[in-house]
């Protein structure tokens, strides 16, 4: 598989894991030394922290995420850049309002 196609596959996998609520699968997309900086939440370091945070999110919400790559670039050996537009619908598993984020 060429590098650009591999980058696009990561986006496909990301979307599938999130929509399935699969925190274990989601975590496989990151290196062991990940620094994860989600919006409106504390930074996390390492796979165990990412797994814990995503498990909590997936237990609170059902997510429907649609990622559309707008730019995919191979920058060099082992490095790439992917920019995406994101549309996400978060539906609480309990009480609360559904939220859409773009």
N, C-alpha and C positions, 0 to 999 in steps of 0.2 A: 504494500500500500504506500503510495507516495505521501510525503509529509503534509501537503495541503489537505488531502483527503483524510488523513489521520486527524488533523485539527477539526475538520468538519464532523468527524465521527465523535469526537469528544462532546461537541455541542449536542448532537443527537442523543448520546448516552446520558448527558446531564439532564436533558429534557425528560427522557424516559424515566430515569431514577426519581426525579422530583415528582413527576406526575403519578408515579406508582407509590410514592411515599416510602421509598427504599433508601433508608439512611446508610445502610451498609454499602450498597452499590454506589451511592453518591460519594461516599468517602474514598472509594477506590480510585476516583478521578484525581486525587491529590497525592503529592509526595509526602513522605513521613515528616518532613520539616515545613509543612505548609504554614503560611501565615494567612489566615482567612479574615477578610475585613468586610463583613456584610453591612449593608446600610442600616442605620438606626439600631445597631446592636454592638456589643463589645467585640473587639478583635479576639480571635482564637488562634492558638498556636499548637500544631501537631494534630495528627489524625484523631486521637481520642477526644480532644476538645471539639473538633468539627462534628464528629459522630454524636457526641452528647447534645450539642446545640441543635443539630438537624433532627435527631430523634425527638427532642422536645417540640420542635416546630411541627413535625409530621404528626405528633400525637394531638396537637391543638388544631391543626388545619388540614383540610384536603386542598391540594394545590392543582391548578390547571395552568401550566406555563407553556407559552409558545415563544420560542427563540428564533429570530430570523437573522442569520449572519449578514452584516452589511459590508464587512471587510475581513478577509482571511489572508494572512501573509506569513510566509516562512521567513524568519529573520536570520537564521543560521542554524548550525548543528544543535539540535535540542531546544531551539527557541522559536516561538511563533507568537503571532498577535491575532486575536479574533475579537472583533467588535460586533455586537448584536443589538438589535432592538428587542425589547422584552415586553410581553404582555402577560400578566399574571392575574389569576383570579384566586383569592384565598377565601375558602368557605370554612367557617368555624365548625368544629366537630360537636360543639355544645351550643350554647346560646351566643348570639351576636350576629352582626351584619356581615354579609359577604363583601369583600373589598376587591376592587380591581386596581392594579398598579401597572403603569407603563413606564 
